[in-house]
Amino acid sequence: MLHSRALLAYPQGANDSDTILGGVHFNLTVLRFWNYTLYTNGTVSNGSNCYVTEQPYTPVYLLPNGTFQNSTWCYDPVNPIGKRAGVGVGFGVVYAFALMFVLANLNRHGRHYLPTTKRFYPIGRRWQWYYAILVCVSAFISLFTNIDVDRFYVIGLPIIINSFFWYLMQMFTIALVWEAVRHWGSWSERQAIDPDPFSLREGDRRSKLEFWMPLWFYLWLWLNFFLIVPRNWGEIEKQRSPDQTAARAAPSATDARFKAATFCLVVCFLTILASLRHSIKHYYPRNRGPLNKFAGLLRYTPWRFLLILPLTACLIAYQGLVSWNFAYSVLNAKASLAAVYAGGYGPALLILYTQIAYGFTSPNEDKELIRQRRERGTQIDREMGYVPKPAWWRRAKNDDHLVGQMSMRERIARNVRELGGGRATGRGIDETLEARAAEHEQQQQAAEREIEMGSFNGRSSRPNSMHGSLRPGFDAADPSTFTSYTGKSDRRRNERAMNAAAELLFPGAGPRVDRSAELMQDGPPPPSYTDAQSGSGSGGLGAGRGRTPDSGSTAHGPGERSHSASTAVSMTQQPQQVKSMLDI
């Protein structure tokens, strides 16, 4: 039981310099020299030190320097636990169980099973559980400090700690409700854009409002924090007598800053309602008319919000009540227990357990999104007439161990068979495979026939034939046959490639003459074709047109072009007389 105090005269002792306190004689001269004052609650204090004088805590002796021997400090917890502490311990146990349930829900809903996207981070759905943890912790500290509020002989620091963490619990509860409503809107948006990412525009009025609304909410919540927390809390503990409580504690607990802080919570609550209305308006079917809009608002609002929003209003209303009436305040050590626990700790506790019930009855959002995608895929397959294979089909047709031994064509055919395309698809695959096999067989027969005809004509014995014109040691498959260019000039690289291609196409021809090097040589230019033809002597029938009488038997100079139409090598080799199409 807390003891209030007032000034009291020292009782008469054996003489004028003696007094009796709790059945023990003390030197009255020493007490007055050190400015000790006796109070009606059974304590003596000089403003710096305070001691209990009631039995069984009465000091046994007073030294001349003003020190009591075997004394008890006024702010020691010597009293038994009262009703306020007992009810507070019971509420603290319930909050402790809520903390364990909140941690289980955080583990349940905080995990992510889908890749993280820019618009929907996993931290967004965890904030409501983080604030729930803070609510449990702050309520636990506030409730268990009620033990020392009852046990302290004189009201002291425990009432300040109790009040401070109670106000923090109020703020965290408001933030919990806000994050629950805000994340429900974000989850609604995620479900709306998952089938079609372009169904909602980015950068429109809706998205801008969703960006600024959290900033607006936390602005007022922080204003509530700064109006309450930074203050002189020492005045709250001045409740050691009715006069002191009325003169110092009550005015400090009901000043203008506490009243303004309540107004900040009202703005936060209105922001929560606006966020809920915004989410229903943009992510759910719209209704026409005031009555239909109100009915749609109730129909699409989740059941937990229909419970926690009125509880939040009650929480704010109680904080406003204690800002004007100290008799029902948590800050009052002798306040009514029904008002303190029903209005101060009850709404937050009910909000917590409503959230816990929602957490255990709702699935993880990523899993729910996977389920919705699976249902949409099943519906699309049903509309297209696609019937998936049963579960036993893969086990019966499992040939994964043969994949490493298959060719690419066999793998593609295997995948097509697994997908199944109907009779037409299977028939098309068979026809394609048969056509490719027939084409391969024809190529092999053509190669065999070419070899037989070459040996029959004896072209391999001709030194000037195309088959017998390969120089010794030439192997086109050997990488060392062609020298790769390692420089940086693209022109020279292309020129080397052209030379290599010419050696493959014309193996009988010698090295290709570098025309550019020839033109850069000193000396007279090479003769033209007409001069070479006119200087070859009297022409025959075709001399006037640049032809020789026997173009097949006349040797040509290095600067002349052969006009024979019966040659296959027309640069530097002897002409080849074509007698049959088999020689080409």
C-alpha positions as CSV (number, residue, x, y, z in Angstrom):
1,M,0.0,0.0,0.0
2,L,1.4,3.4,-0.9
3,H,1.7,5.9,1.9
4,S,0.9,9.6,1.5
5,R,2.5,12.1,3.8
6,A,2.2,15.5,5.4
7,L,4.3,17.4,8.0
8,L,4.1,16.2,11.6
9,A,5.7,17.4,14.8
10,Y,8.2,15.2,16.5
11,P,6.7,13.3,19.5
12,Q,7.9,14.2,23.0
13,G,10.8,12.1,24.4
14,A,12.5,11.8,27.7
15,N,13.7,15.5,27.6
16,D,13.7,18.4,25.2
17,S,16.5,17.0,23.1
18,D,14.9,13.6,22.8
19,T,12.2,12.1,20.6
20,I,10.7,8.6,20.1
21,L,10.1,7.2,16.6
22,G,8.8,3.7,16.3
23,G,9.7,3.0,19.9
24,V,13.3,4.0,19.5
25,H,14.9,7.2,21.1
26,F,16.7,9.6,18.8
27,N,18.6,12.8,19.4
28,L,16.2,15.6,18.5
29,T,19.1,18.1,18.3
30,V,20.9,16.1,15.7
31,L,17.7,15.6,13.7
32,R,17.0,19.3,13.6
33,F,20.6,20.1,12.8
34,W,20.5,18.0,9.7
35,N,17.1,19.3,8.7
36,Y,15.2,16.1,9.1
37,T,11.4,16.4,8.9
38,L,8.9,13.9,10.1
39,Y,5.9,13.0,7.8
40,T,2.6,11.4,8.5
41,N,3.5,8.3,6.3
42,G,6.1,7.3,8.9
43,T,9.2,8.7,7.1
44,V,11.9,11.3,8.0
45,S,13.6,13.2,5.2
46,N,15.9,16.2,4.7
47,G,15.4,16.5,0.9
48,S,18.4,14.4,0.2
49,N,17.9,11.3,2.3
50,C,14.6,9.6,3.3
51,Y,14.2,6.8,5.8
52,V,11.3,4.7,7.1
53,T,10.6,5.0,10.8
54,E,7.7,2.6,11.1
55,Q,8.2,-0.9,12.7
56,P,9.8,-3.2,11.7
57,Y,12.0,-0.8,9.6
58,T,12.8,1.7,12.3
59,P,16.6,2.6,12.5
60,V,18.3,1.5,15.7
61,Y,20.6,4.6,16.2
62,L,21.4,8.1,14.8
63,L,25.0,9.1,14.6
64,P,26.1,12.7,15.2
65,N,26.9,13.1,11.5
66,G,23.2,12.5,10.6
67,T,23.6,8.8,9.5
68,F,21.0,6.3,10.6
69,Q,22.2,2.8,11.5
70,N,20.2,-0.3,10.3
71,S,17.9,2.0,8.3
72,T,15.5,1.3,5.4
73,W,15.4,3.6,2.4
74,C,12.0,5.1,1.5
75,Y,12.2,3.9,-2.1
76,D,12.9,0.3,-1.3
77,P,10.3,-2.3,-2.3
78,V,9.2,-3.4,1.1
79,N,5.4,-3.7,0.7
80,P,3.6,-6.8,-0.5
81,I,2.2,-7.0,-4.0
82,G,-1.1,-5.2,-4.4
83,K,-4.0,-5.6,-6.7
84,R,-2.5,-3.4,-9.4
85,A,0.6,-5.6,-9.5
86,G,-1.3,-8.8,-9.4
87,V,-3.6,-7.9,-12.4
88,G,-0.5,-6.5,-14.2
89,V,1.3,-9.8,-13.9
90,G,-1.7,-11.7,-15.3
91,F,-1.8,-9.3,-18.3
92,G,2.0,-9.6,-18.7
93,V,1.7,-13.4,-19.0
94,V,-1.0,-13.1,-21.7
95,Y,1.3,-10.6,-23.6
96,A,4.2,-13.1,-23.2
97,F,2.1,-15.8,-24.9
98,A,1.2,-13.3,-27.6
99,L,4.9,-12.7,-28.2
100,M,5.5,-16.4,-28.9
101,F,2.5,-16.6,-31.3
102,V,3.7,-13.4,-33.1
103,L,7.2,-15.0,-33.6
104,A,5.5,-18.1,-35.1
105,N,3.5,-15.9,-37.5
106,L,6.6,-13.9,-38.4
107,N,8.3,-17.1,-39.4
108,R,5.2,-18.3,-41.3
109,H,4.5,-15.1,-43.3
110,G,8.0,-13.6,-43.5
111,R,9.4,-16.4,-45.7
112,H,9.4,-15.8,-49.5
113,Y,9.1,-18.5,-52.1
114,L,9.2,-16.3,-55.2
115,P,11.9,-14.0,-56.5
116,T,11.9,-10.6,-54.9
117,T,10.5,-7.8,-57.1
118,K,11.1,-4.1,-57.0
119,R,7.5,-3.2,-56.0
120,F,6.9,-5.9,-53.4
121,Y,9.7,-6.5,-50.9
122,P,9.4,-9.2,-48.2
123,I,10.1,-6.6,-45.6
124,G,6.8,-5.0,-46.4
125,R,4.7,-7.9,-45.1
126,R,6.9,-8.3,-42.0
127,W,6.5,-4.8,-40.5
128,Q,3.2,-5.6,-38.9
129,W,4.8,-8.5,-37.1
130,Y,7.8,-6.4,-36.1
131,Y,5.5,-3.8,-34.5
132,A,3.6,-6.6,-32.8
133,I,6.8,-7.7,-31.2
134,L,7.5,-4.2,-30.0
135,V,4.0,-4.0,-28.6
136,C,4.5,-7.2,-26.6
137,V,7.9,-6.1,-25.3
138,S,6.8,-2.6,-24.2
139,A,3.6,-3.9,-22.6
140,F,5.5,-6.6,-20.8
141,I,7.9,-4.1,-19.3
142,S,5.1,-1.7,-18.4
143,L,3.0,-4.3,-16.7
144,F,5.8,-5.9,-14.7
145,T,6.9,-2.5,-13.3
146,N,3.5,-2.4,-11.6
147,I,5.0,-4.8,-9.1
148,D,7.4,-2.1,-7.9
149,V,4.7,0.5,-8.1
150,D,2.9,-1.4,-5.4
151,R,5.9,-2.5,-3.4
152,F,7.7,0.8,-3.1
153,Y,7.1,2.4,0.3
154,V,7.0,5.8,-1.4
155,I,6.1,6.4,-5.0
156,G,9.2,6.7,-7.1
157,L,10.8,5.6,-10.4
158,P,8.6,2.6,-11.2
159,I,5.5,4.7,-11.9
160,I,7.6,6.7,-14.5
161,I,8.9,3.5,-16.2
162,N,5.4,2.1,-16.2
163,S,3.9,5.2,-17.8
164,F,6.7,5.7,-20.3
165,F,6.5,2.2,-21.8
166,W,2.7,2.4,-21.8
167,Y,2.8,5.4,-24.1
168,L,5.3,3.5,-26.3
169,M,3.0,0.6,-26.4
170,Q,0.2,2.9,-27.6
171,M,2.4,4.2,-30.5
172,F,3.5,0.8,-31.5
173,T,-0.1,-0.4,-31.6
174,I,-1.2,2.4,-33.9
175,A,1.8,1.6,-36.1
176,L,0.8,-2.1,-36.1
177,V,-2.7,-1.3,-37.3
178,W,-1.3,1.1,-40.0
179,E,1.1,-1.6,-41.4
180,A,-1.7,-4.2,-41.3
181,V,-4.0,-2.0,-43.4
182,R,-1.2,-0.7,-45.7
183,H,0.1,-4.2,-46.4
184,W,-3.3,-5.5,-47.1
185,G,-3.6,-2.8,-49.8
186,S,-0.2,-3.8,-51.2
187,W,-1.2,-7.5,-51.2
188,S,-4.4,-6.6,-53.1
189,E,-2.4,-4.7,-55.7
190,R,0.0,-7.6,-56.1
191,Q,-2.9,-10.0,-56.8
192,A,-4.5,-7.5,-59.2
193,I,-1.4,-7.1,-61.4
194,D,-0.1,-10.7,-61.2
195,P,-2.3,-11.9,-64.1
196,D,-1.5,-8.7,-66.1
197,P,1.4,-6.5,-65.0
198,F,0.2,-3.6,-67.2
199,S,-3.4,-3.5,-65.8
200,L,-2.4,-0.7,-63.4
201,R,-0.3,2.3,-64.5
202,E,2.8,3.4,-62.7
203,G,3.2,7.1,-61.9
204,D,-0.5,7.9,-61.8
205,R,-2.4,9.5,-58.9
206,R,-3.0,6.2,-57.3
207,S,0.7,5.3,-57.0
208,K,1.6,8.8,-55.9
209,L,-1.0,8.7,-53.1
210,E,0.4,5.3,-52.0
211,F,3.9,6.9,-51.9
212,W,3.0,9.9,-49.8
213,M,0.4,8.4,-47.4
214,P,2.9,6.4,-45.3
215,L,5.1,9.6,-45.0
216,W,2.0,11.5,-43.8
217,F,1.1,8.8,-41.3
218,Y,4.6,8.5,-39.7
219,L,4.9,12.3,-39.6
220,W,2.0,12.5,-37.2
221,L,3.1,9.4,-35.3
222,W,6.6,11.0,-34.7
223,L,4.9,14.2,-33.6
224,N,3.0,12.2,-31.0
225,F,6.3,10.7,-29.9
226,F,8.1,14.0,-29.5
227,L,5.2,15.6,-27.7
228,I,5.1,12.8,-25.1
229,V,8.6,11.3,-24.6
230,P,11.0,14.3,-24.2
231,R,9.7,15.9,-21.0
232,N,10.4,16.1,-17.3
233,W,9.0,12.8,-16.0
234,G,10.1,13.5,-12.4
235,E,6.9,15.4,-11.7
236,I,4.8,12.3,-12.3
237,E,6.2,10.6,-9.2
238,K,5.2,13.5,-7.0
239,Q,2.2,11.6,-5.6
240,R,3.3,11.2,-2.0
241,S,0.4,13.1,-0.6
242,P,-3.0,14.2,-1.9
243,D,-1.9,17.9,-1.9
244,Q,1.3,17.0,-3.7
245,T,-0.6,14.9,-6.3
246,A,-3.0,17.7,-7.0
247,A,-0.4,20.4,-7.1
248,R,2.3,18.7,-9.1
249,A,1.5,15.2,-10.6
250,A,-1.9,15.9,-12.0
251,P,-1.1,19.1,-13.9
252,S,2.0,17.5,-15.4
253,A,0.0,14.5,-16.6
254,T,-2.7,16.6,-18.2
255,D,-0.8,19.4,-19.8
256,A,-1.2,20.7,-23.3
257,R,1.4,18.5,-24.8
258,F,-0.5,15.3,-23.8
259,K,-3.7,16.8,-25.3
260,A,-1.9,17.7,-28.6
261,A,-0.4,14.2,-28.8
262,T,-3.9,12.8,-28.7
263,F,-4.9,14.9,-31.7
264,C,-1.9,13.5,-33.6
265,L,-3.2,10.0,-33.0
266,V,-6.6,11.1,-34.3
267,V,-4.9,12.2,-37.6
268,C,-3.1,8.8,-37.8
269,F,-6.4,7.0,-37.3
270,L,-8.1,9.0,-40.1
271,T,-5.1,8.2,-42.4
272,I,-5.6,4.5,-41.7
273,L,-9.3,4.8,-42.7
274,A,-8.3,6.7,-45.9
275,S,-5.8,4.0,-46.8
276,L,-8.4,1.3,-46.4
277,R,-10.9,3.2,-48.6
278,H,-8.2,3.8,-51.2
279,S,-7.3,0.1,-51.5
280,I,-10.9,-1.0,-51.8
281,K,-11.6,1.7,-54.4
282,H,-8.7,0.8,-56.7
283,Y,-8.3,-3.0,-56.3
284,Y,-11.9,-4.3,-55.9
285,P,-15.1,-3.9,-57.9
286,R,-16.6,-0.5,-57.7
287,N,-20.2,0.3,-56.6
288,R,-22.5,3.1,-57.6
289,G,-24.4,5.3,-55.2
290,P,-23.7,6.2,-51.5
291,L,-25.5,3.2,-50.1
292,N,-23.9,0.7,-52.5
293,K,-20.4,2.2,-51.8
294,F,-20.9,1.9,-48.1
295,A,-22.1,-1.7,-48.5
296,G,-19.1,-2.5,-50.7
297,L,-16.8,-1.0,-48.2
298,L,-18.1,-3.3,-45.5
299,R,-18.2,-6.3,-47.9
300,Y,-14.6,-6.0,-49.1
301,T,-13.1,-5.0,-45.7
302,P,-11.4,-8.0,-44.1
303,W,-13.0,-9.3,-40.9
304,R,-9.9,-8.5,-38.8
305,F,-10.2,-4.8,-39.8
306,L,-13.8,-4.8,-38.7
307,L,-12.5,-5.8,-35.2
308,I,-9.2,-3.9,-34.8
309,L,-10.3,-0.5,-36.2
310,P,-13.0,0.0,-33.5
311,L,-10.4,-1.2,-30.9
312,T,-8.0,1.3,-32.2
313,A,-10.6,4.0,-31.8
314,C,-11.1,2.9,-28.2
315,L,-7.4,3.0,-27.6
316,I,-7.1,6.6,-28.9
317,A,-10.2,7.6,-26.9
318,Y,-8.8,6.4,-23.7
319,Q,-5.5,8.3,-24.3
320,G,-7.6,11.4,-24.8
321,L,-9.5,10.7,-21.7
322,V,-6.4,10.5,-19.5
323,S,-5.1,13.7,-21.0
324,W,-8.0,15.5,-19.4
325,N,-8.9,13.4,-16.4
326,F,-6.0,12.3,-14.1
327,A,-8.3,10.1,-12.0
328,Y,-8.5,7.4,-14.7
329,S,-4.9,7.7,-15.9
330,V,-2.3,5.0,-16.0
331,L,0.1,7.7,-14.6
332,N,-2.0,7.8,-11.4
333,A,-0.7,5.3,-8.9
334,K,-4.1,5.1,-7.2
335,A,-6.3,5.1,-10.3
336,S,-9.2,2.7,-10.9
337,L,-7.9,-0.7,-12.0
338,A,-10.9,-1.3,-14.3
339,A,-10.1,1.9,-16.2
340,V,-6.4,1.3,-16.3
341,Y,-6.5,-2.3,-17.6
342,A,-9.7,-2.2,-19.7
343,G,-8.9,1.1,-21.4
344,G,-5.1,1.1,-21.2
345,Y,-4.0,-2.5,-22.0
346,G,-7.2,-4.2,-23.2
347,P,-7.5,-2.8,-26.7
348,A,-3.9,-3.4,-27.6
349,L,-4.1,-7.0,-26.3
350,L,-7.3,-7.7,-28.4
351,I,-5.6,-6.2,-31.5
352,L,-2.6,-8.5,-31.0
353,Y,-4.7,-11.7,-30.7
354,T,-6.9,-10.6,-33.7
355,Q,-3.7,-10.3,-35.8
356,I,-2.5,-13.7,-34.4
357,A,-5.7,-15.4,-35.4
358,Y,-5.5,-13.9,-38.9
359,G,-1.9,-15.1,-39.2
360,F,-2.7,-18.7,-38.3
361,T,-5.7,-18.8,-40.6
362,S,-4.2,-17.3,-43.7
363,P,-1.5,-18.8,-45.9
364,N,1.8,-17.4,-46.9
365,E,1.3,-14.8,-49.6
366,D,3.9,-16.3,-51.9
367,K,2.3,-19.7,-51.6
368,E,-1.1,-18.2,-52.2
369,L,0.2,-16.5,-55.3
370,I,1.7,-19.7,-56.6
371,R,-1.7,-21.4,-56.0
372,Q,-3.5,-18.7,-57.9
373,R,-1.1,-19.0,-60.8
374,R,-1.6,-22.7,-60.9
375,E,-5.4,-22.3,-61.0
376,R,-5.1,-19.8,-63.9
377,G,-2.8,-22.2,-65.8
378,T,-5.3,-25.0,-65.2
379,Q,-8.1,-22.9,-66.5
380,I,-6.2,-21.8,-69.6
381,D,-5.3,-25.5,-70.3
382,R,-8.9,-26.4,-70.0
383,E,-9.9,-23.7,-72.4
384,M,-7.3,-24.9,-74.9
385,G,-8.2,-28.5,-74.6
386,Y,-4.9,-29.5,-73.2
387,V,-5.0,-32.5,-70.8
388,P,-1.7,-33.0,-68.8
389,K,-0.3,-36.5,-68.3
390,P,-1.1,-38.2,-65.0
391,A,1.5,-38.5,-62.3
392,W,2.3,-42.1,-63.1
393,W,3.2,-41.3,-66.7
394,R,6.6,-39.8,-66.0
395,R,7.5,-42.8,-63.7
396,A,6.4,-45.3,-66.4
397,K,8.1,-43.4,-69.3
398,N,11.2,-42.2,-67.4
399,D,14.3,-42.5,-69.6
400,D,16.3,-39.7,-68.1
401,H,19.3,-42.0,-67.8
402,L,19.4,-42.3,-71.6
403,V,19.5,-38.5,-72.3
404,G,23.3,-38.4,-72.3
405,Q,23.4,-41.1,-75.1
406,M,20.9,-39.4,-77.4
407,S,21.6,-37.1,-80.3
408,M,20.0,-33.6,-80.5
409,R,17.4,-34.9,-82.9
410,E,16.4,-37.7,-80.6
411,R,16.2,-35.3,-77.6
412,I,13.9,-33.0,-79.5
413,A,11.7,-36.0,-80.6
414,R,11.6,-37.2,-77.0
415,N,10.5,-33.8,-75.8
416,V,7.8,-33.6,-78.4
417,R,6.6,-37.1,-77.5
418,E,6.4,-36.0,-73.8
419,L,4.4,-32.9,-74.7
420,G,2.1,-34.9,-77.0
421,G,0.8,-33.1,-80.0
422,G,-1.9,-35.5,-81.3
423,R,-1.8,-37.8,-84.3
424,A,-0.9,-35.0,-86.8
425,T,2.2,-34.0,-84.9
426,G,3.4,-37.6,-84.6
427,R,2.8,-38.2,-88.3
428,G,4.7,-35.0,-89.2
429,I,7.7,-36.0,-87.1
430,D,7.8,-39.5,-88.7
431,E,7.6,-38.0,-92.2
432,T,10.4,-35.6,-91.5
433,L,12.6,-38.3,-90.1
434,E,11.9,-40.5,-93.2
435,A,12.7,-37.7,-95.6
436,R,16.0,-36.9,-93.9
437,A,17.0,-40.6,-93.9
438,A,16.2,-40.8,-97.7
439,E,18.2,-37.7,-98.4
440,H,21.1,-39.1,-96.5
441,E,20.9,-42.3,-98.4
442,Q,20.9,-40.5,-101.8
443,Q,23.9,-38.5,-100.8
444,Q,25.8,-41.7,-100.0
445,Q,24.8,-43.3,-103.4
446,A,25.9,-40.1,-105.3
447,A,29.3,-40.2,-103.6
448,E,29.8,-43.9,-104.5
449,R,28.8,-43.3,-108.2
450,E,31.2,-40.4,-108.5
451,I,34.1,-42.6,-107.3
452,E,33.2,-45.4,-109.7
453,M,33.0,-43.0,-112.8
454,G,36.3,-41.3,-111.9
455,S,38.2,-44.6,-111.9
456,F,36.4,-45.7,-115.2
457,N,37.6,-42.5,-117.1
458,G,41.1,-42.8,-115.8
459,R,41.2,-39.1,-114.8
460,S,43.4,-39.7,-111.8
461,S,46.3,-40.5,-114.2
462,R,46.0,-37.1,-116.0
463,P,48.4,-34.6,-114.6
464,N,46.2,-31.7,-115.7
465,S,42.8,-33.0,-114.4
466,M,41.2,-31.4,-111.4
467,H,41.5,-34.6,-109.3
468,G,45.1,-35.0,-110.1
469,S,46.1,-31.4,-109.7
470,L,46.5,-31.4,-105.9
471,R,50.0,-30.6,-104.9
472,P,51.8,-33.2,-102.8
473,G,51.2,-32.8,-99.0
474,F,48.1,-30.7,-99.4
475,D,45.5,-31.5,-96.8
476,A,42.5,-29.1,-96.5
477,A,41.5,-30.7,-93.2
478,D,44.9,-30.1,-91.6
479,P,44.8,-26.7,-89.7
480,S,48.5,-26.2,-90.5
481,T,47.8,-26.0,-94.3
482,F,46.6,-22.4,-94.0
483,T,48.4,-19.8,-92.0
484,S,46.0,-17.7,-89.9
485,Y,46.4,-14.0,-89.8
486,T,47.0,-12.5,-86.3
487,G,47.3,-8.9,-87.2
488,K,44.7,-6.1,-86.8
489,S,44.1,-5.2,-90.4
490,D,40.7,-6.3,-91.6
491,R,41.7,-5.9,-95.2
492,R,44.6,-8.3,-94.9
493,R,42.5,-10.8,-93.0
494,N,39.9,-10.8,-95.7
495,E,42.6,-11.2,-98.4
496,R,44.1,-14.2,-96.6
497,A,40.6,-15.7,-96.4
498,M,40.1,-15.2,-100.1
499,N,43.4,-16.8,-100.9
500,A,42.6,-19.8,-98.7
501,A,39.2,-20.2,-100.4
502,A,40.8,-19.9,-103.9
503,E,43.2,-22.8,-103.1
504,L,40.2,-24.9,-102.0
505,L,38.1,-24.1,-105.1
506,F,41.0,-24.3,-107.6
507,P,43.6,-26.7,-106.2
508,G,45.3,-27.1,-109.6
509,A,46.1,-23.4,-109.9
510,G,49.3,-22.1,-108.4
511,P,49.6,-19.4,-105.8
512,R,47.3,-16.4,-106.6
513,V,49.2,-13.5,-108.1
514,D,49.2,-10.5,-106.0
515,R,47.8,-7.9,-108.5
516,S,48.4,-5.0,-106.2
517,A,52.1,-5.8,-105.8
518,E,52.5,-6.3,-109.6
519,L,51.0,-2.9,-110.3
520,M,53.4,-1.2,-107.9
521,Q,56.5,-2.6,-109.6
522,D,58.8,-0.2,-111.6
523,G,58.9,-0.5,-115.4
524,P,56.5,-0.3,-118.3
525,P,52.9,-1.5,-117.8
526,P,52.0,-4.9,-119.1
527,P,50.7,-5.0,-122.8
528,S,47.0,-4.9,-123.4
529,Y,45.0,-7.7,-124.9
530,T,44.5,-6.2,-128.3
531,D,48.3,-5.4,-128.7
532,A,49.2,-9.0,-127.8
533,Q,46.7,-10.4,-130.3
534,S,47.8,-8.1,-133.2
535,G,51.4,-8.9,-132.6
536,S,50.9,-12.7,-132.8
537,G,51.1,-12.7,-136.7
538,S,48.6,-12.8,-139.5
539,G,45.4,-14.0,-138.1
540,G,43.1,-16.5,-139.7
541,L,39.4,-16.2,-139.9
542,G,39.0,-14.7,-136.4
543,A,42.2,-12.6,-136.4
544,G,40.2,-9.4,-136.8
545,R,38.1,-10.2,-133.8
546,G,41.0,-11.1,-131.5
547,R,40.9,-14.9,-132.1
548,T,43.8,-17.1,-133.2
549,P,43.4,-19.9,-135.8
550,D,44.0,-22.6,-133.3
551,S,43.4,-21.4,-129.8
552,G,43.7,-24.8,-128.5
553,S,47.3,-25.3,-129.6
554,T,48.7,-21.8,-129.3
555,A,50.7,-20.9,-126.2
556,H,49.7,-17.8,-124.4
557,G,51.9,-15.3,-122.7
558,P,51.6,-14.5,-119.0
559,G,49.7,-11.3,-119.8
560,E,47.2,-12.9,-122.2
561,R,43.8,-14.3,-121.5
562,S,42.8,-17.6,-123.0
563,H,39.8,-17.4,-125.3
564,S,39.2,-21.1,-125.3
565,A,35.7,-22.2,-124.2
566,S,36.9,-25.7,-123.5
567,T,39.1,-25.2,-120.5
568,A,38.4,-25.5,-116.8
569,V,41.6,-23.8,-115.6
570,S,42.1,-20.4,-117.3
571,M,44.8,-18.7,-115.4
572,T,48.3,-20.2,-115.6
573,Q,47.9,-23.9,-116.4
574,Q,47.6,-25.6,-119.8
575,P,44.0,-25.7,-121.1
576,Q,42.0,-28.9,-120.5
577,Q,40.2,-30.3,-123.5
578,V,36.7,-31.2,-122.4
579,K,35.4,-34.2,-124.3
580,S,32.4,-35.2,-122.2
581,M,30.3,-33.8,-119.4
582,L,31.8,-36.4,-117.2
583,D,35.1,-34.5,-117.2
584,I,33.5,-31.4,-115.6
